[in-house]
Amino acid sequence: MKRRNLLLVALVWMPLLVSLRAQEAIPSQAGTSQSGTPRQETIESLMNRGNSFSHARAYARAEGEYRRAVQEAERIGPESSEMILPLHALAVTYANEHKNAEAEATFRRLLAVQEKTLGPDDPAVATTVLAVAFACEISGKQDEALGFFQQALSIFEKTFGPDQVQVADALTALAGFQARQGQMDEARPLLERALPIQEKELVPNSPMLAGTLYNLGRIYNESNEAPKAEPLLLRAVAGLGGYFGPESPSIAGALRELARSYADQEKYAEAEPLYRRVLALREKELGPDAAELVPVLDDLSAVLLRVGRAAEAAEVRRRVEGIRARGL
């Protein structure tokens, strides 16, 4: 996953992590903007225009409308609840524009307003804490990011108890961060705790559940526990394929890990077609000469060698050398 996309991951997570209480809190703030004062009506109008531009992916125009809405809300009070919707919309728009520094600053400002108006332990606060955590990770503030991920988990545990889906999702967010830092031993128990909660609460093709299955399967592969990884990765592929579609590049990572679990168990007949499928998905997404194809081609070449098809393996190696030569 490219680092610049991490904040967009947070934006995917946020609606899934918001509790019913938090979902009700934000519309209640919107309701005040419909109560009739001219400034509140102006904020509502600006937000509506910004939302229209955002839905059309005209993010630069959406940003302008949301910035004006923030300015109008500031006139009501820079720490008032009227600030919450405009700040949230503006922060999301910055993230969609890959303006990560601006997004981080705006999410931090939103967090301060929410903590003052909703209280520090409100679930809506925790969702913003997670966005700040992802933003800190992008900018290399790893210690701060860890603290924010842990803070979000603590809020959800305090609000909902240890076995609710909001807690499971916060656990997987923290585990994902630790896995990206190479801290697999720390990530593993978090995912093992989250998985049974998500299995109980989420539909089988939920992308959240599939992500947990994938990440835990990957950790098992890294720990040389391929037999434990295989059934999790089979479910991850099925879930991601059901959600995104069987030809989506979004399933390539899980397919590759499943192929690896087969190869590590010497199930080469099962591994080879999966590596070829991953290669086809990556080629479709990135083109035939992308450097990102090299690891998959290396995997395929190794499997071909192990089943005694040296000539085919050599052909794959020549392709790898060609891609590397073109990249110099």
Residue pairs with C-beta under 8 A, 6 or more apart in sequence:
1 9
1 180
3 137
3 138
4 98
4 100
4 138
6 134
6 137
6 138
7 95
7 100
7 103
7 104
7 131
7 134
7 135
7 138
8 95
8 96
9 134
10 95
10 130
10 131
10 133
10 134
10 135
11 92
11 95
11 96
11 131
12 207
13 130
13 169
13 173
13 208
14 127
14 130
14 131
16 169
16 208
17 123
17 126
17 127
17 130
17 156
17 166
17 169
17 170
17 173
18 123
18 124
18 127
19 123
19 124
19 159
19 160
19 166
21 122
21 123
21 124
21 159
22 122
22 123
22 124
22 127
25 118
25 122
25 124
26 84
26 85
26 88
26 124
29 81
29 82
29 84
29 85
30 44
30 85
32 40
32 81
32 82
33 40
33 41
33 43
33 44
33 47
33 82
33 85
34 40
34 41
34 44
39 72
39 75
39 76
40 76
40 82
42 72
43 69
43 72
43 73
43 82
43 85
43 86
46 65
46 66
46 68
46 69
46 72
46 86
47 65
47 66
47 69
47 85
47 86
47 89
49 65
50 62
50 63
50 64
50 65
50 66
50 69
50 89
50 93
51 62
51 89
53 59
53 61
53 62
53 65
54 62
54 89
54 92
54 93
54 96
57 96
59 93
59 96
59 97
60 97
62 89
62 93
63 90
63 93
63 94
63 97
66 86
66 89
66 90
66 93
67 90
69 85
69 86
69 89
69 90
70 83
70 86
70 87
70 90
72 86
73 80
73 82
73 83
73 86
73 87
74 83
76 82
77 83
79 112
79 113
79 116
79 117
80 113
80 117
81 113
81 117
83 110
83 113
84 110
84 113
84 114
84 117
87 106
87 109
87 110
87 113
88 110
88 128
90 106
91 103
91 106
91 107
91 110
91 131
92 103
94 100
94 102
94 103
94 106
95 103
100 135
100 138
100 139
101 139
103 131
103 135
104 132
104 135
104 136
104 138
104 139
107 128
107 131
107 132
107 135
108 132
110 128
111 125
111 128
111 129
111 132
114 122
114 124
114 125
114 128
115 125
118 124
118 125
119 125
120 155
121 155
121 158
121 159
122 155
122 159
123 155
123 156
123 159
123 160
123 166
125 155
126 151
126 152
126 155
126 156
126 159
126 166
126 170
127 152
129 148
129 151
129 152
129 155
130 148
130 149
130 152
130 170
130 173
132 148
133 145
133 146
133 148
133 149
133 152
133 173
133 177
134 145
136 142
136 144
136 145
136 148
137 145
137 177
137 180
142 181
145 177
146 177
146 178
149 170
149 173
149 174
149 177
150 174
152 170
152 173
152 174
153 167
153 170
153 171
153 173
153 174
156 164
156 166
156 167
156 169
156 170
157 167
157 170
159 166
160 166
160 167
161 167
163 197
164 197
164 201
165 197
165 198
165 201
165 202
167 194
167 197
168 193
168 194
168 195
168 197
168 198
168 201
168 212
169 194
169 198
169 208
171 190
171 191
171 193
171 194
172 190
172 191
172 194
172 198
172 208
172 211
172 212
172 215
174 190
175 186
175 187
175 188
175 190
175 191
175 194
175 215
176 187
176 211
176 215
178 184
178 186
178 187
178 190
179 187
179 215
179 218
179 219
184 219
184 222
184 223
187 215
187 219
188 216
188 219
188 223
191 212
191 215
191 216
191 219
192 216
194 212
195 212
195 213
195 216
198 206
198 208
198 209
198 212
199 209
202 208
202 209
203 209
204 235
204 238
204 239
204 242
205 238
205 239
205 240
205 242
205 243
206 239
206 243
207 239
207 240
207 243
207 244
209 239
210 235
210 236
210 239
210 240
210 243
210 254
211 236
213 232
213 233
213 235
213 236
213 239
213 254
214 232
214 233
214 236
214 240
214 253
214 254
214 257
216 232
217 229
217 230
217 232
217 233
217 236
217 254
217 257
217 258
217 261
218 229
218 257
220 226
220 228
220 229
220 232
220 261
221 229
221 257
221 260
221 261
221 264
224 264
226 260
226 261
226 262
226 264
226 265
227 261
227 265
229 257
229 261
230 258
230 261
230 262
230 265
233 254
233 257
233 258
233 261
234 258
236 254
236 257
236 258
237 251
237 254
237 255
237 258
240 248
240 250
240 251
240 254
241 248
241 251
244 250
244 251
247 281
247 284
248 281
249 281
249 282
249 284
249 285
251 281
252 278
252 281
252 282
252 285
255 274
255 277
255 278
255 281
256 274
256 275
256 278
256 296
256 299
258 274
259 270
259 271
259 272
259 274
259 275
259 278
259 299
260 271
260 299
262 268
262 270
262 271
262 274
263 271
263 299
263 302
263 303
263 306
266 306
268 303
268 306
268 307
269 307
271 303
272 300
272 303
272 304
272 307
275 296
275 299
275 300
275 303
276 300
278 296
279 293
279 296
279 297
279 300
282 290
282 292
282 293
282 296
283 290
283 293
286 292
286 293
289 322
289 323
289 326
290 323
291 323
291 324
291 327
293 323
294 320
294 323
294 324
297 316
297 317
297 319
297 320
297 323
298 320
300 316
301 313
301 316
301 317
301 320
302 313
304 310
304 312
304 313
304 316
305 313
